Structure formats: C-alpha cells, structure tokens
Amino acid sequence: KQWYQRRVRGHTNMADNIEEETNIHIQIENNINNETKQTFSSSSSQSIALEVPSIKQHFHIESFLDNSIYYQVIVLRDSYYVWIGSKAATMDELAVAITTPYDKIPSASSLLGQNVDGLSQGLATRLATRTKKVFFVSCNLPNDQIMIAFAEKKLVEFLKSVNVIQS
C-alpha cells in the first residue's frame, strides 16, 4: 500500500511539474498584412514570435496569334517566382535576380538550364530593378522576339493587376 501511495503521489507531482514546465500558450493575431504570428512562451523561457508565411499563387493565360502563353506567379514574403511558357509544365531554365546596395543593376544568375539566350535572366533583372525585390524567373518561350516582347508586356500588366508592381 505504501508503495502504491508513493507511486501515485510521484505521478501527481510529476504531472504538476510537467504542467508547470510546459505552460505553453499560443496566441494568434493578425497583423496589418494579414500574416499570422504565433507567440510561444513558457514559464521558464522568453516569448518567441514566429511569422507563418503566406504564399499566394496567380495564374493567367494570354493568346498570341495561334499560341497560348501561360503565366504563373507565386508571391512569397520578399520574393516572387514567375513562370512563363507556351507549353504546359516545362522548365528549361531558371534564373534569379536580386538588388544589392552596391550597384544599381541587380545581381543575376542562372540556376537551371543552359540559359543560352539569357531570356529568364534578363527578365528577372528587369523585374528586380523595377520592384527592388528578389525574382526567380523561368521563361520557356520559343525564340520569337515578337512573342517574347508581347509576353513581357502582358506579364507586367498582369503583375500590376495582382499588385506585385505598383502602377
């Protein structure tokens, strides 16, 4: 009987200690940008605020002569991913451009593919220059200069309509 009482008392004390140690509460509050912040705190540590990332996707299709041009834009917190193509689900190249405090022209690099014509890299550079944000761009269009110019013009209009680029 004594053994049983000590064991029950021990579990009760352990439960109380665990409850005290793990007195964690989560508060969710919406900030101005409708992003969610979670605050974790316990009795033995300081509070830590974590921002839950929000990702938005936008899709668009434009017609150019007999071809369709597909657009996908993924909006992250401080960067954007842009995919343009005339065939669905291909990624022949991927480039990134980021502004730096050291130069007016953004730094750009090819991440995937041969980047023979520099189309994705050039487009990423122009978008990063205009917005001062990081742009990942995959442009998968045929080497038709008129189609490329049309696609870029319509991309800028589309980015303005989804508030990525300010008018």
C-alpha positions in Angstrom: 0.0 0.0 0.0 2.8 2.4 0.8 4.5 1.6 -2.5 1.2 2.4 -4.3 0.7 5.7 -2.4 4.3 6.8 -3.2 3.9 5.9 -6.8 0.5 7.8 -7.1 2.0 10.8 -5.2 5.0 10.7 -7.5 2.9 10.7 -10.7 0.8 13.5 -9.3 3.9 15.6 -8.5 5.3 14.7 -11.9 2.1 15.8 -13.6 2.1 19.1 -11.7 5.7 19.7 -12.6 5.0 18.9 -16.3 2.0 21.2 -16.2 4.1 24.0 -14.7 7.1 23.4 -17.0 5.0 23.2 -20.2 2.6 26.0 -19.5 2.8 27.0 -23.2 0.1 29.1 -24.8 -0.3 30.1 -28.4 -1.8 33.4 -29.4 -2.7 34.0 -32.9 -3.1 37.6 -34.1 -3.5 39.1 -37.5 -1.1 41.9 -38.4 -1.6 44.6 -41.0 -0.6 42.4 -43.9 -3.0 39.6 -42.7 0.0 37.4 -42.0 -0.3 35.2 -38.9 2.0 35.5 -36.0 2.2 32.8 -33.3 3.7 33.5 -29.9 5.1 30.7 -27.9 6.0 31.2 -24.3 6.6 29.1 -21.2 7.2 29.9 -17.5 10.9 29.2 -17.8 11.8 31.0 -21.1 11.2 34.1 -23.1 8.5 34.5 -25.7 9.3 33.8 -29.3 7.3 35.3 -32.1 7.1 33.3 -35.3 5.5 34.5 -38.5 3.7 32.0 -40.5 4.5 32.5 -44.2 1.8 33.3 -46.6 2.0 32.1 -50.2 -0.2 33.3 -53.0 -0.4 31.9 -56.5 -1.8 33.7 -59.6 -2.4 32.1 -62.9 -3.1 33.8 -66.3 -3.3 32.9 -69.9 -2.8 35.2 -72.9 -3.4 34.4 -76.6 -0.8 35.4 -79.1 -1.7 34.6 -82.7 -2.4 30.9 -82.6 -0.5 30.2 -79.4 -1.3 30.4 -75.8 1.1 31.9 -73.3 0.7 30.6 -69.7 1.8 32.7 -66.6 2.2 31.5 -63.1 3.3 33.9 -60.3 4.0 32.8 -56.8 4.1 35.6 -54.3 6.3 35.0 -51.2 7.1 37.5 -48.4 10.0 39.3 -50.1 10.4 37.4 -53.4 8.5 36.3 -56.4 8.6 33.2 -58.7 7.4 33.8 -62.3 6.9 31.0 -64.8 6.1 31.8 -68.4 5.6 29.2 -71.1 3.9 28.3 -74.3 3.8 24.6 -73.4 2.4 23.4 -70.1 4.7 22.1 -67.3 8.2 22.7 -68.8 11.1 24.4 -67.0 14.0 24.6 -69.4 15.8 27.4 -67.4 15.5 29.2 -64.1 17.3 32.5 -63.2 17.3 34.7 -60.1 18.0 38.4 -59.7 18.4 40.4 -56.5 19.1 44.0 -55.9 22.2 45.0 -53.8 23.2 48.2 -52.1 26.4 48.2 -54.1 25.1 48.6 -57.6 22.0 49.9 -59.4 21.9 46.9 -61.6 20.7 43.7 -59.7 23.0 40.7 -59.4 21.6 37.9 -61.6 22.5 34.3 -62.1 21.2 31.2 -64.0 20.2 28.4 -61.6 18.9 25.8 -64.1 19.4 25.1 -67.8 21.8 26.4 -70.4 20.5 30.0 -70.4 21.8 30.4 -74.0 19.6 33.4 -74.9 19.6 34.9 -71.3 15.8 35.4 -71.5 15.0 34.4 -68.0 18.0 36.2 -66.5 17.2 39.4 -68.4 13.6 39.3 -67.4 14.5 38.7 -63.8 16.9 41.6 -63.8 14.3 44.0 -65.3 11.7 42.9 -62.7 14.1 43.1 -59.8 15.2 46.6 -60.9 11.6 47.8 -61.1 10.4 46.4 -57.8 13.6 46.1 -55.6 12.6 42.5 -54.8 14.1 39.1 -55.5 12.7 37.5 -58.6 13.1 33.9 -59.7 12.1 33.6 -63.4 11.6 30.7 -65.7 10.8 31.8 -69.2 10.1 28.9 -71.5 9.1 30.5 -74.8 10.3 29.8 -78.3 13.0 32.1 -79.7 10.5 34.5 -81.3 11.3 38.1 -80.4 7.8 39.4 -81.1 6.2 36.8 -78.9 8.8 37.4 -76.1 8.1 41.2 -76.2 4.4 40.6 -76.2 4.7 38.1 -73.3 6.8 40.5 -71.2 4.4 43.4 -71.8 1.4 41.2 -70.7 3.4 39.9 -67.7 4.0 43.5 -66.5 0.2 44.2 -66.9 -0.6 41.0 -65.1 1.8 41.8 -62.2 0.2 45.3 -61.9 -3.2 43.7 -61.7 -2.2 41.4 -58.8 -0.3 44.3 -57.1 3.2 43.0 -57.5 4.3 46.0 -59.5 2.9 49.4 -58.5 1.5 51.5 -61.3 
